[in-house]
């Protein structure tokens, strides 16, 4: 599945590669037509793409901020991005990340200062607020399992 921007850019790139001496106006017209054709045939839907990417990202342990950034980079309109990520559950995603990386309640080794910094830094790099990272860091395994059982809110 592509976004409008990705399809437009791909068609324009291929047209420039395949047709020697094609004018920029023709490239633009060809790419615009391809996007319009895909819309008319139901093959292109930025809203559905954003919603699918948001659900997948949250289940994969990505923060609302990281998901929004990825969607923006793919050329999704800001309003569509805001709507798609509005219902994400950063706590759920942070617990998923903790489980994947064996952090916080899923830790298998003893906690020392170096490990604490490593775990908190991973949450920050993932785009989670400090408070979310601290909350997951302090959770019991049972609490974390409850959050995971809730399935998030998307």
N, C-alpha and C positions, 0 to 999 in steps of 0.2 A: 504494500500500500504506500502510495506517495502523497505528499501534500501538493497543493496547487503550485507552489513555488518550485518544489523539486521536479515536478513533471515539466513545467515551463522551462526550467534551466536545462533539463536533460534533452528535451526536444530541440532547443536552441543550439546546444552543444553538438548534437548529432547532425543537425542541418548544416552547421558550419563545417563539420568534418566531411560530410558526404557530397555536398554541392559546392564545387569550386567557384568562387566569385559570386556567391549569393549575397544579395544586399541585406543590410541590417533590417530594412523594412520588411523584406520577405521572411527573414528569420523570425521577426516579431509576429508577423501575421500567422505563420505556420505554428508557432508555439501557442499563440492565443487560441487558434482553432483547435489544437489538440486538447487544451484545457477545457474549452467549451464543450467539445465532443465528449470528453470523459465525464463532465458534469451531467450532460443530457442523458448519458447511458448509465448513470448511477455508479460509475467506477471511481469517482473522486468525491470525497467528503471530508473536509478539514475538521469539522466538528467531531465526526466519528473517530477520525484518526487521533485527535487530541484526547478524547475520552478513553480510547483503547490504550494509548501510550501512558496516560495517567494511572489507570488501573494496574497496568503491567509494572510501571515504575514503583508504585506504592508496594505491590507484592514483592518487588525485588529489593526493597529497602532503600528507596530513593526519597529524598525529602521533597516537599512541595516546591521549594525554591529550585532544586536541581531539575525537577520535572518541567517547571515553567521555563527555565533557561533552555532546556533541550528543545522544547516545542517552539520557542521563539527563534532559535537557531535554524529550525526547519522551515521557518517562514509562516508560521501560524499567526493569525491576527491576535493582537493583545487582548481583545475582548473575549475571543474564543479560548485563549489560554486561561484567562482569569476564571471563566465559567467552568472550564474542565478541572482546574485544580482546586476550586472552591471547597469541595467536599472531601479533600484528602485528609487523612489522619496521620499527622507527622509522628505521633507517639507509636502508632502501629508500625509505620515504616522504620522507625528507629529501633524498635524491638526486633523486627525482621533482620535489620543490619547487625544488631548485637548477636542474634542467633547464628547468622552466617559467619561472623568473624570471631565467635566465641568470646564475646565481651560481656561485661556487666553480669547479669544473672546466669549467663551461659558460660562463664569463665571456668576453665579447667585447671588453671594454675593459680598459685598464690598471688595476691595483689601486692605489688611494690610501687614505689613512686614512679618509676620508669614506665611500668605497664599502665598505671593510671593516666599518665600524660598521653601515652599512645592511644588509649581508648577514647579519651575525651577529644583528642585531636582528630581522630577518625570521624567522630560525629560532626565536628565543626567543618571538616573538609567535605563531608557529605551534604552540607547545607542545613543542618539541623541547628535550631537555637540552642544556646548554652543550657537553658533550663530543661529542654527535652533530653539532652544528653545526660545531664545530671540526674534527671528523674529515672531514666533507664538504668544508669549506672548504679543507682541505689535500690533498684527493685529486687524483690525476692524472685526466685525462679517460678514460684506459683503465680505471682502477680503477672510476670511476663507471659506465662502460658495462658492466663486469662485474656490478656490483651490480644494475643495471637488467635485465640479461639473466637474473639469477637469478629475477626475478619476485616477490620477497618470499616470505614463508612462509605466507601465508593462501591 
